[in-house]
Amino acid sequence: MQQLQQIAERRHVSLASKVLQRIKPAKTDALLQKQLTTSIEKQGIRPYSLISGAGHDAMNIAEIAPIGMLFVRSKDGISHNPLEYSSDEDIVVATNIFL
């Protein structure tokens, strides 16, 4: 928060924050993620990991079973929005990764 306040002061804007929700993060299963990584590489794609702050169904599933996640790129990075679009080609690649 201190770093954000410094940025706000430098830009001559005010900053306010309020915690709206705190939820326990769901960790992905190392074995499932390794399997996804291997499958991604077999498609000729360089895999990389990222942290998701999204409240996916996976958070609930993780309470009862191991989870893994594969993100498919969206045009202009738009996600969880009516403007979200993933090409047929990218969807086929993702399907093959799971296959």
PDB file as gemmi writes it, atoms N, CA and C in Angstrom:
CRYST1    1.000    1.000    1.000  90.00  90.00  90.00 P 1                      
ATOM      1  N   MET A   1       0.829  -1.188   0.000  1.00  0.00           N  
ATOM      2  CA  MET A   1       0.000   0.000   0.000  1.00  0.00           C  
ATOM      3  C   MET A   1       0.876   1.255   0.000  1.00  0.00           C  
ATOM      4  N   GLN A   2       1.999   1.182   0.689  1.00  0.00           N  
ATOM      5  CA  GLN A   2       2.888   2.336   0.760  1.00  0.00           C  
ATOM      6  C   GLN A   2       3.394   2.702  -0.635  1.00  0.00           C  
ATOM      7  N   GLN A   3       3.738   1.703  -1.436  1.00  0.00           N  
ATOM      8  CA  GLN A   3       4.228   1.962  -2.788  1.00  0.00           C  
ATOM      9  C   GLN A   3       3.124   2.607  -3.642  1.00  0.00           C  
ATOM     10  N   LEU A   4       1.905   2.146  -3.503  1.00  0.00           N  
ATOM     11  CA  LEU A   4       0.792   2.744  -4.244  1.00  0.00           C  
ATOM     12  C   LEU A   4       0.586   4.200  -3.836  1.00  0.00           C  
ATOM     13  N   GLN A   5       0.702   4.467  -2.546  1.00  0.00           N  
ATOM     14  CA  GLN A   5       0.544   5.837  -2.049  1.00  0.00           C  
ATOM     15  C   GLN A   5       1.626   6.752  -2.622  1.00  0.00           C  
ATOM     16  N   GLN A   6       2.848   6.251  -2.722  1.00  0.00           N  
ATOM     17  CA  GLN A   6       3.937   7.040  -3.299  1.00  0.00           C  
ATOM     18  C   GLN A   6       3.667   7.360  -4.767  1.00  0.00           C  
ATOM     19  N   ILE A   7       3.155   6.395  -5.495  1.00  0.00           N  
ATOM     20  CA  ILE A   7       2.826   6.616  -6.905  1.00  0.00           C  
ATOM     21  C   ILE A   7       1.719   7.652  -7.022  1.00  0.00           C  
ATOM     22  N   ALA A   8       0.706   7.526  -6.182  1.00  0.00           N  
ATOM     23  CA  ALA A   8      -0.405   8.480  -6.207  1.00  0.00           C  
ATOM     24  C   ALA A   8       0.083   9.899  -5.919  1.00  0.00           C  
ATOM     25  N   GLU A   9       0.962  10.036  -4.947  1.00  0.00           N  
ATOM     26  CA  GLU A   9       1.495  11.357  -4.618  1.00  0.00           C  
ATOM     27  C   GLU A   9       2.309  11.926  -5.776  1.00  0.00           C  
ATOM     28  N   ARG A  10       3.110  11.085  -6.396  1.00  0.00           N  
ATOM     29  CA  ARG A  10       3.914  11.528  -7.533  1.00  0.00           C  
ATOM     30  C   ARG A  10       3.035  11.994  -8.693  1.00  0.00           C  
ATOM     31  N   ARG A  11       1.885  11.383  -8.846  1.00  0.00           N  
ATOM     32  CA  ARG A  11       0.984  11.723  -9.955  1.00  0.00           C  
ATOM     33  C   ARG A  11      -0.094  12.727  -9.551  1.00  0.00           C  
ATOM     34  N   HIS A  12      -0.028  13.176  -8.312  1.00  0.00           N  
ATOM     35  CA  HIS A  12      -0.964  14.179  -7.796  1.00  0.00           C  
ATOM     36  C   HIS A  12      -2.412  13.708  -7.893  1.00  0.00           C  
ATOM     37  N   VAL A  13      -2.622  12.462  -7.472  1.00  0.00           N  
ATOM     38  CA  VAL A  13      -3.970  11.912  -7.410  1.00  0.00           C  
ATOM     39  C   VAL A  13      -4.191  11.335  -6.015  1.00  0.00           C  
ATOM     40  N   SER A  14      -5.449  11.178  -5.639  1.00  0.00           N  
ATOM     41  CA  SER A  14      -5.739  10.594  -4.340  1.00  0.00           C  
ATOM     42  C   SER A  14      -5.945   9.087  -4.508  1.00  0.00           C  
ATOM     43  N   LEU A  15      -5.745   8.376  -3.440  1.00  0.00           N  
ATOM     44  CA  LEU A  15      -5.843   6.931  -3.458  1.00  0.00           C  
ATOM     45  C   LEU A  15      -6.622   6.481  -2.236  1.00  0.00           C  
ATOM     46  N   ALA A  16      -7.579   5.599  -2.463  1.00  0.00           N  
ATOM     47  CA  ALA A  16      -8.322   5.000  -1.370  1.00  0.00           C  
ATOM     48  C   ALA A  16      -8.486   3.523  -1.690  1.00  0.00           C  
ATOM     49  N   SER A  17      -8.460   2.705  -0.665  1.00  0.00           N  
ATOM     50  CA  SER A  17      -8.658   1.274  -0.887  1.00  0.00           C  
ATOM     51  C   SER A  17      -9.521   0.706   0.225  1.00  0.00           C  
ATOM     52  N   LYS A  18     -10.199  -0.375  -0.114  1.00  0.00           N  
ATOM     53  CA  LYS A  18     -11.062  -1.050   0.849  1.00  0.00           C  
ATOM     54  C   LYS A  18     -11.060  -2.535   0.487  1.00  0.00           C  
ATOM     55  N   VAL A  19     -10.790  -3.379   1.446  1.00  0.00           N  
ATOM     56  CA  VAL A  19     -10.810  -4.819   1.215  1.00  0.00           C  
ATOM     57  C   VAL A  19     -12.272  -5.241   1.091  1.00  0.00           C  
ATOM     58  N   LEU A  20     -12.613  -5.805  -0.064  1.00  0.00           N  
ATOM     59  CA  LEU A  20     -13.979  -6.243  -0.299  1.00  0.00           C  
ATOM     60  C   LEU A  20     -14.167  -7.735  -0.052  1.00  0.00           C  
ATOM     61  N   GLN A  21     -13.089  -8.476  -0.208  1.00  0.00           N  
ATOM     62  CA  GLN A  21     -13.206  -9.916  -0.063  1.00  0.00           C  
ATOM     63  C   GLN A  21     -11.830 -10.515   0.193  1.00  0.00           C  
ATOM     64  N   ARG A  22     -11.798 -11.500   1.036  1.00  0.00           N  
ATOM     65  CA  ARG A  22     -10.582 -12.281   1.248  1.00  0.00           C  
ATOM     66  C   ARG A  22     -10.975 -13.744   1.099  1.00  0.00           C  
ATOM     67  N   ILE A  23     -10.322 -14.400   0.155  1.00  0.00           N  
ATOM     68  CA  ILE A  23     -10.620 -15.809  -0.065  1.00  0.00           C  
ATOM     69  C   ILE A  23      -9.322 -16.608  -0.086  1.00  0.00           C  
ATOM     70  N   LYS A  24      -9.431 -17.826   0.364  1.00  0.00           N  
ATOM     71  CA  LYS A  24      -8.267 -18.707   0.400  1.00  0.00           C  
ATOM     72  C   LYS A  24      -7.895 -19.100  -1.032  1.00  0.00           C  
ATOM     73  N   PRO A  25      -6.634 -18.949  -1.415  1.00  0.00           N  
ATOM     74  CA  PRO A  25      -6.226 -19.356  -2.762  1.00  0.00           C  
ATOM     75  C   PRO A  25      -6.271 -20.875  -2.915  1.00  0.00           C  
ATOM     76  N   ALA A  26      -6.540 -21.301  -4.131  1.00  0.00           N  
ATOM     77  CA  ALA A  26      -6.536 -22.724  -4.447  1.00  0.00           C  
ATOM     78  C   ALA A  26      -5.271 -23.026  -5.234  1.00  0.00           C  
ATOM     79  N   LYS A  27      -4.465 -23.913  -4.726  1.00  0.00           N  
ATOM     80  CA  LYS A  27      -3.227 -24.275  -5.418  1.00  0.00           C  
ATOM     81  C   LYS A  27      -3.494 -25.393  -6.415  1.00  0.00           C  
ATOM     82  N   THR A  28      -2.838 -25.291  -7.553  1.00  0.00           N  
ATOM     83  CA  THR A  28      -2.967 -26.351  -8.540  1.00  0.00           C  
ATOM     84  C   THR A  28      -2.077 -27.528  -8.148  1.00  0.00           C  
ATOM     85  N   ASP A  29      -2.470 -28.687  -8.617  1.00  0.00           N  
ATOM     86  CA  ASP A  29      -1.740 -29.911  -8.334  1.00  0.00           C  
ATOM     87  C   ASP A  29      -0.475 -29.973  -9.188  1.00  0.00           C  
ATOM     88  N   ALA A  30       0.651 -30.204  -8.567  1.00  0.00           N  
ATOM     89  CA  ALA A  30       1.939 -30.207  -9.275  1.00  0.00           C  
ATOM     90  C   ALA A  30       1.971 -31.252 -10.396  1.00  0.00           C  
ATOM     91  N   LEU A  31       1.440 -32.439 -10.149  1.00  0.00           N  
ATOM     92  CA  LEU A  31       1.440 -33.487 -11.172  1.00  0.00           C  
ATOM     93  C   LEU A  31       0.572 -33.088 -12.373  1.00  0.00           C  
ATOM     94  N   LEU A  32      -0.614 -32.566 -12.115  1.00  0.00           N  
ATOM     95  CA  LEU A  32      -1.481 -32.135 -13.215  1.00  0.00           C  
ATOM     96  C   LEU A  32      -0.832 -31.010 -14.019  1.00  0.00           C  
ATOM     97  N   GLN A  33      -0.210 -30.076 -13.338  1.00  0.00           N  
ATOM     98  CA  GLN A  33       0.443 -28.966 -14.047  1.00  0.00           C  
ATOM     99  C   GLN A  33       1.631 -29.472 -14.865  1.00  0.00           C  
ATOM    100  N   LYS A  34       2.357 -30.454 -14.335  1.00  0.00           N  
ATOM    101  CA  LYS A  34       3.472 -31.044 -15.082  1.00  0.00           C  
ATOM    102  C   LYS A  34       2.952 -31.738 -16.334  1.00  0.00           C  
ATOM    103  N   GLN A  35       1.847 -32.458 -16.207  1.00  0.00           N  
ATOM    104  CA  GLN A  35       1.252 -33.123 -17.366  1.00  0.00           C  
ATOM    105  C   GLN A  35       0.810 -32.096 -18.414  1.00  0.00           C  
ATOM    106  N   LEU A  36       0.213 -31.001 -17.978  1.00  0.00           N  
ATOM    107  CA  LEU A  36      -0.170 -29.941 -18.910  1.00  0.00           C  
ATOM    108  C   LEU A  36       1.059 -29.352 -19.597  1.00  0.00           C  
ATOM    109  N   THR A  37       2.108 -29.107 -18.822  1.00  0.00           N  
ATOM    110  CA  THR A  37       3.341 -28.551 -19.382  1.00  0.00           C  
ATOM    111  C   THR A  37       3.908 -29.460 -20.466  1.00  0.00           C  
ATOM    112  N   THR A  38       3.951 -30.748 -20.187  1.00  0.00           N  
ATOM    113  CA  THR A  38       4.456 -31.711 -21.168  1.00  0.00           C  
ATOM    114  C   THR A  38       3.602 -31.703 -22.425  1.00  0.00           C  
ATOM    115  N   SER A  39       2.304 -31.674 -22.260  1.00  0.00           N  
ATOM    116  CA  SER A  39       1.391 -31.673 -23.402  1.00  0.00           C  
ATOM    117  C   SER A  39       1.499 -30.377 -24.209  1.00  0.00           C  
ATOM    118  N   ILE A  40       1.674 -29.270 -23.533  1.00  0.00           N  
ATOM    119  CA  ILE A  40       1.855 -27.982 -24.215  1.00  0.00           C  
ATOM    120  C   ILE A  40       3.120 -28.030 -25.065  1.00  0.00           C  
ATOM    121  N   GLU A  41       4.197 -28.530 -24.493  1.00  0.00           N  
ATOM    122  CA  GLU A  41       5.467 -28.636 -25.226  1.00  0.00           C  
ATOM    123  C   GLU A  41       5.323 -29.537 -26.457  1.00  0.00           C  
ATOM    124  N   LYS A  42       4.539 -30.603 -26.351  1.00  0.00           N  
ATOM    125  CA  LYS A  42       4.314 -31.495 -27.492  1.00  0.00           C  
ATOM    126  C   LYS A  42       3.584 -30.787 -28.632  1.00  0.00           C  
ATOM    127  N   GLN A  43       2.886 -29.712 -28.325  1.00  0.00           N  
ATOM    128  CA  GLN A  43       2.201 -28.915 -29.349  1.00  0.00           C  
ATOM    129  C   GLN A  43       3.138 -27.859 -29.960  1.00  0.00           C  
ATOM    130  N   GLY A  44       4.405 -27.867 -29.505  1.00  0.00           N  
ATOM    131  CA  GLY A  44       5.380 -26.915 -30.026  1.00  0.00           C  
ATOM    132  C   GLY A  44       5.239 -25.527 -29.439  1.00  0.00           C  
ATOM    133  N   ILE A  45       4.657 -25.451 -28.255  1.00  0.00           N  
ATOM    134  CA  ILE A  45       4.430 -24.163 -27.598  1.00  0.00           C  
ATOM    135  C   ILE A  45       5.295 -24.107 -26.342  1.00  0.00           C  
ATOM    136  N   ARG A  46       5.876 -22.949 -26.103  1.00  0.00           N  
ATOM    137  CA  ARG A  46       6.665 -22.755 -24.870  1.00  0.00           C  
ATOM    138  C   ARG A  46       5.695 -22.426 -23.730  1.00  0.00           C  
ATOM    139  N   PRO A  47       5.581 -23.314 -22.748  1.00  0.00           N  
ATOM    140  CA  PRO A  47       4.652 -23.058 -21.643  1.00  0.00           C  
ATOM    141  C   PRO A  47       5.206 -22.030 -20.670  1.00  0.00           C  
ATOM    142  N   TYR A  48       4.322 -21.316 -20.022  1.00  0.00           N  
ATOM    143  CA  TYR A  48       4.713 -20.470 -18.899  1.00  0.00           C  
ATOM    144  C   TYR A  48       3.593 -20.457 -17.885  1.00  0.00           C  
ATOM    145  N   SER A  49       3.961 -20.218 -16.653  1.00  0.00           N  
ATOM    146  CA  SER A  49       3.006 -20.233 -15.551  1.00  0.00           C  
ATOM    147  C   SER A  49       2.627 -18.821 -15.173  1.00  0.00           C  
ATOM    148  N   LEU A  50       1.432 -18.687 -14.673  1.00  0.00           N  
ATOM    149  CA  LEU A  50       1.000 -17.394 -14.158  1.00  0.00           C  
ATOM    150  C   LEU A  50       0.090 -17.617 -12.972  1.00  0.00           C  
ATOM    151  N   ILE A  51      -0.044 -16.601 -12.187  1.00  0.00           N  
ATOM    152  CA  ILE A  51      -0.921 -16.641 -11.018  1.00  0.00           C  
ATOM    153  C   ILE A  51      -2.251 -16.038 -11.436  1.00  0.00           C  
ATOM    154  N   SER A  52      -3.322 -16.718 -11.119  1.00  0.00           N  
ATOM    155  CA  SER A  52      -4.651 -16.222 -11.452  1.00  0.00           C  
ATOM    156  C   SER A  52      -5.353 -15.779 -10.184  1.00  0.00           C  
ATOM    157  N   GLY A  53      -5.905 -14.596 -10.225  1.00  0.00           N  
ATOM    158  CA  GLY A  53      -6.706 -14.111  -9.099  1.00  0.00           C  
ATOM    159  C   GLY A  53      -8.181 -14.305  -9.350  1.00  0.00           C  
ATOM    160  N   ALA A  54      -8.503 -14.986 -10.427  1.00  0.00           N  
ATOM    161  CA  ALA A  54      -9.907 -15.171 -10.778  1.00  0.00           C  
ATOM    162  C   ALA A  54     -10.572 -16.177  -9.846  1.00  0.00           C  
ATOM    163  N   GLY A  55     -11.844 -15.995  -9.604  1.00  0.00           N  
ATOM    164  CA  GLY A  55     -12.615 -16.907  -8.759  1.00  0.00           C  
ATOM    165  C   GLY A  55     -13.230 -18.012  -9.588  1.00  0.00           C  
ATOM    166  N   HIS A  56     -12.407 -18.884 -10.105  1.00  0.00           N  
ATOM    167  CA  HIS A  56     -12.874 -19.968 -10.964  1.00  0.00           C  
ATOM    168  C   HIS A  56     -13.576 -21.052 -10.160  1.00  0.00           C  
ATOM    169  N   ASP A  57     -14.343 -21.872 -10.876  1.00  0.00           N  
ATOM    170  CA  ASP A  57     -14.944 -23.053 -10.250  1.00  0.00           C  
ATOM    171  C   ASP A  57     -13.875 -23.916  -9.607  1.00  0.00           C  
ATOM    172  N   ALA A  58     -12.667 -23.831 -10.154  1.00  0.00           N  
ATOM    173  CA  ALA A  58     -11.570 -24.638  -9.629  1.00  0.00           C  
ATOM    174  C   ALA A  58     -11.357 -24.417  -8.140  1.00  0.00           C  
ATOM    175  N   MET A  59     -11.679 -23.238  -7.656  1.00  0.00           N  
ATOM    176  CA  MET A  59     -11.505 -22.968  -6.222  1.00  0.00           C  
ATOM    177  C   MET A  59     -12.391 -23.897  -5.390  1.00  0.00           C  
ATOM    178  N   ASN A  60     -13.572 -24.190  -5.895  1.00  0.00           N  
ATOM    179  CA  ASN A  60     -14.475 -25.091  -5.176  1.00  0.00           C  
ATOM    180  C   ASN A  60     -14.099 -26.547  -5.405  1.00  0.00           C  
ATOM    181  N   ILE A  61     -13.716 -26.878  -6.620  1.00  0.00           N  
ATOM    182  CA  ILE A  61     -13.329 -28.248  -6.922  1.00  0.00           C  
ATOM    183  C   ILE A  61     -12.098 -28.642  -6.110  1.00  0.00           C  
ATOM    184  N   ALA A  62     -11.190 -27.690  -5.900  1.00  0.00           N  
ATOM    185  CA  ALA A  62      -9.960 -27.970  -5.158  1.00  0.00           C  
ATOM    186  C   ALA A  62     -10.224 -28.439  -3.734  1.00  0.00           C  
ATOM    187  N   GLU A  63     -11.418 -28.196  -3.240  1.00  0.00           N  
ATOM    188  CA  GLU A  63     -11.772 -28.662  -1.894  1.00  0.00           C  
ATOM    189  C   GLU A  63     -11.919 -30.184  -1.855  1.00  0.00           C  
ATOM    190  N   ILE A  64     -12.196 -30.793  -3.033  1.00  0.00           N  
ATOM    191  CA  ILE A  64     -12.463 -32.233  -3.041  1.00  0.00           C  
ATOM    192  C   ILE A  64     -11.573 -33.028  -3.991  1.00  0.00           C  
ATOM    193  N   ALA A  65     -10.841 -32.332  -4.891  1.00  0.00           N  
ATOM    194  CA  ALA A  65     -10.021 -33.049  -5.874  1.00  0.00           C  
ATOM    195  C   ALA A  65      -8.869 -32.166  -6.332  1.00  0.00           C  
ATOM    196  N   PRO A  66      -7.813 -32.780  -6.861  1.00  0.00           N  
ATOM    197  CA  PRO A  66      -6.701 -31.995  -7.410  1.00  0.00           C  
ATOM    198  C   PRO A  66      -7.172 -31.193  -8.628  1.00  0.00           C  
ATOM    199  N   ILE A  67      -6.591 -30.012  -8.824  1.00  0.00           N  
ATOM    200  CA  ILE A  67      -6.955 -29.176  -9.970  1.00  0.00           C  
ATOM    201  C   ILE A  67      -5.716 -28.758 -10.754  1.00  0.00           C  
ATOM    202  N   GLY A  68      -5.934 -28.457 -12.009  1.00  0.00           N  
ATOM    203  CA  GLY A  68      -4.934 -27.854 -12.874  1.00  0.00           C  
ATOM    204  C   GLY A  68      -5.671 -26.872 -13.771  1.00  0.00           C  
ATOM    205  N   MET A  69      -4.984 -25.909 -14.322  1.00  0.00           N  
ATOM    206  CA  MET A  69      -5.636 -24.926 -15.179  1.00  0.00           C  
ATOM    207  C   MET A  69      -4.820 -24.688 -16.434  1.00  0.00           C  
ATOM    208  N   LEU A  70      -5.538 -24.516 -17.531  1.00  0.00           N  
ATOM    209  CA  LEU A  70      -4.938 -24.156 -18.808  1.00  0.00           C  
ATOM    210  C   LEU A  70      -5.667 -22.921 -19.303  1.00  0.00           C  
ATOM    211  N   PHE A  71      -4.940 -21.858 -19.550  1.00  0.00           N  
ATOM    212  CA  PHE A  71      -5.538 -20.636 -20.064  1.00  0.00           C  
ATOM    213  C   PHE A  71      -5.361 -20.580 -21.575  1.00  0.00           C  
ATOM    214  N   VAL A  72      -6.424 -20.224 -22.272  1.00  0.00           N  
ATOM    215  CA  VAL A  72      -6.402 -20.042 -23.715  1.00  0.00           C  
ATOM    216  C   VAL A  72      -6.385 -18.545 -23.967  1.00  0.00           C  
ATOM    217  N   ARG A  73      -5.485 -18.096 -24.847  1.00  0.00           N  
ATOM    218  CA  ARG A  73      -5.384 -16.652 -25.059  1.00  0.00           C  
ATOM    219  C   ARG A  73      -6.674 -16.091 -25.653  1.00  0.00           C  
ATOM    220  N   SER A  74      -6.949 -14.864 -25.251  1.00  0.00           N  
ATOM    221  CA  SER A  74      -8.126 -14.141 -25.712  1.00  0.00           C  
ATOM    222  C   SER A  74      -7.679 -12.898 -26.463  1.00  0.00           C  
ATOM    223  N   LYS A  75      -8.431 -12.540 -27.485  1.00  0.00           N  
ATOM    224  CA  LYS A  75      -8.114 -11.345 -28.268  1.00  0.00           C  
ATOM    225  C   LYS A  75      -8.055 -10.136 -27.336  1.00  0.00           C  
ATOM    226  N   ASP A  76      -6.985  -9.375 -27.462  1.00  0.00           N  
ATOM    227  CA  ASP A  76      -6.752  -8.166 -26.665  1.00  0.00           C  
ATOM    228  C   ASP A  76      -6.722  -8.431 -25.159  1.00  0.00           C  
ATOM    229  N   GLY A  77      -6.571  -9.684 -24.772  1.00  0.00           N  
ATOM    230  CA  GLY A  77      -6.479 -10.023 -23.349  1.00  0.00           C  
ATOM    231  C   GLY A  77      -7.792  -9.891 -22.590  1.00  0.00           C  
ATOM    232  N   ILE A  78      -8.894  -9.728 -23.298  1.00  0.00           N  
ATOM    233  CA  ILE A  78     -10.195  -9.554 -22.641  1.00  0.00           C  
ATOM    234  C   ILE A  78     -10.714 -10.907 -22.189  1.00  0.00           C  
ATOM    235  N   SER A  79     -11.098 -10.987 -20.912  1.00  0.00           N  
ATOM    236  CA  SER A  79     -11.571 -12.243 -20.345  1.00  0.00           C  
ATOM    237  C   SER A  79     -12.763 -11.981 -19.433  1.00  0.00           C  
ATOM    238  N   HIS A  80     -13.646 -12.960 -19.339  1.00  0.00           N  
ATOM    239  CA  HIS A  80     -14.822 -12.853 -18.470  1.00  0.00           C  
ATOM    240  C   HIS A  80     -15.649 -11.622 -18.822  1.00  0.00           C  
ATOM    241  N   ASN A  81     -15.892 -11.461 -20.095  1.00  0.00           N  
ATOM    242  CA  ASN A  81     -16.568 -10.270 -20.615  1.00  0.00           C  
ATOM    243  C   ASN A  81     -17.236 -10.673 -21.928  1.00  0.00           C  
ATOM    244  N   PRO A  82     -18.358 -10.076 -22.275  1.00  0.00           N  
ATOM    245  CA  PRO A  82     -19.008 -10.421 -23.550  1.00  0.00           C  
ATOM    246  C   PRO A  82     -18.107 -10.213 -24.772  1.00  0.00           C  
ATOM    247  N   LEU A  83     -17.089  -9.377 -24.651  1.00  0.00           N  
ATOM    248  CA  LEU A  83     -16.179  -9.134 -25.768  1.00  0.00           C  
ATOM    249  C   LEU A  83     -15.066 -10.172 -25.860  1.00  0.00           C  
ATOM    250  N   GLU A  84     -15.040 -11.109 -24.918  1.00  0.00           N  
ATOM    251  CA  GLU A  84     -13.999 -12.140 -24.934  1.00  0.00           C  
ATOM    252  C   GLU A  84     -14.098 -12.958 -26.219  1.00  0.00           C  
ATOM    253  N   TYR A  85     -12.937 -13.201 -26.831  1.00  0.00           N  
ATOM    254  CA  TYR A  85     -12.901 -13.989 -28.060  1.00  0.00           C  
ATOM    255  C   TYR A  85     -11.610 -14.787 -28.116  1.00  0.00           C  
ATOM    256  N   SER A  86     -11.731 -16.080 -28.324  1.00  0.00           N  
ATOM    257  CA  SER A  86     -10.584 -16.946 -28.578  1.00  0.00           C  
ATOM    258  C   SER A  86     -10.794 -17.558 -29.955  1.00  0.00           C  
ATOM    259  N   SER A  87      -9.734 -17.582 -30.746  1.00  0.00           N  
ATOM    260  CA  SER A  87      -9.856 -18.098 -32.112  1.00  0.00           C  
ATOM    261  C   SER A  87     -10.132 -19.597 -32.109  1.00  0.00           C  
ATOM    262  N   ASP A  88     -10.752 -20.058 -33.188  1.00  0.00           N  
ATOM    263  CA  ASP A  88     -10.988 -21.498 -33.347  1.00  0.00           C  
ATOM    264  C   ASP A  88      -9.669 -22.253 -33.283  1.00  0.00           C  
ATOM    265  N   GLU A  89      -8.625 -21.679 -33.885  1.00  0.00           N  
ATOM    266  CA  GLU A  89      -7.318 -22.334 -33.899  1.00  0.00           C  
ATOM    267  C   GLU A  89      -6.778 -22.523 -32.484  1.00  0.00           C  
ATOM    268  N   ASP A  90      -6.898 -21.493 -31.649  1.00  0.00           N  
ATOM    269  CA  ASP A  90      -6.406 -21.603 -30.273  1.00  0.00           C  
ATOM    270  C   ASP A  90      -7.244 -22.592 -29.470  1.00  0.00           C  
ATOM    271  N   ILE A  91      -8.532 -22.647 -29.742  1.00  0.00           N  
ATOM    272  CA  ILE A  91      -9.396 -23.597 -29.044  1.00  0.00           C  
ATOM    273  C   ILE A  91      -9.039 -25.032 -29.447  1.00  0.00           C  
ATOM    274  N   VAL A  92      -8.722 -25.239 -30.728  1.00  0.00           N  
ATOM    275  CA  VAL A  92      -8.304 -26.572 -31.176  1.00  0.00           C  
ATOM    276  C   VAL A  92      -6.995 -26.967 -30.487  1.00  0.00           C  
ATOM    277  N   VAL A  93      -6.049 -26.031 -30.398  1.00  0.00           N  
ATOM    278  CA  VAL A  93      -4.775 -26.327 -29.731  1.00  0.00           C  
ATOM    279  C   VAL A  93      -5.029 -26.705 -28.271  1.00  0.00           C  
ATOM    280  N   ALA A  94      -5.859 -25.945 -27.593  1.00  0.00           N  
ATOM    281  CA  ALA A  94      -6.155 -26.246 -26.188  1.00  0.00           C  
ATOM    282  C   ALA A  94      -6.809 -27.616 -26.053  1.00  0.00           C  
ATOM    283  N   THR A  95      -7.714 -27.935 -26.962  1.00  0.00           N  
ATOM    284  CA  THR A  95      -8.378 -29.239 -26.934  1.00  0.00           C  
ATOM    285  C   THR A  95      -7.355 -30.354 -27.127  1.00  0.00           C  
ATOM    286  N   ASN A  96      -6.422 -30.160 -28.046  1.00  0.00           N  
ATOM    287  CA  ASN A  96      -5.374 -31.158 -28.272  1.00  0.00           C  
ATOM    288  C   ASN A  96      -4.450 -31.295 -27.071  1.00  0.00           C  
ATOM    289  N   ILE A  97      -4.218 -30.217 -26.363  1.00  0.00           N  
ATOM    290  CA  ILE A  97      -3.393 -30.273 -25.152  1.00  0.00           C  
ATOM    291  C   ILE A  97      -4.069 -31.180 -24.130  1.00  0.00           C  
ATOM    292  N   PHE A  98      -5.367 -31.027 -23.957  1.00  0.00           N  
ATOM    293  CA  PHE A  98      -6.091 -31.870 -23.013  1.00  0.00           C  
ATOM    294  C   PHE A  98      -6.186 -33.312 -23.488  1.00  0.00           C  
ATOM    295  N   LEU A  99      -6.333 -33.496 -24.790  1.00  0.00           N  
ATOM    296  CA  LEU A  99      -6.424 -34.848 -25.359  1.00  0.00           C  
ATOM    297  C   LEU A  99      -5.147 -35.626 -25.069  1.00  0.00           C  
TER     298      LEU A  99                                                      
END                                                                             
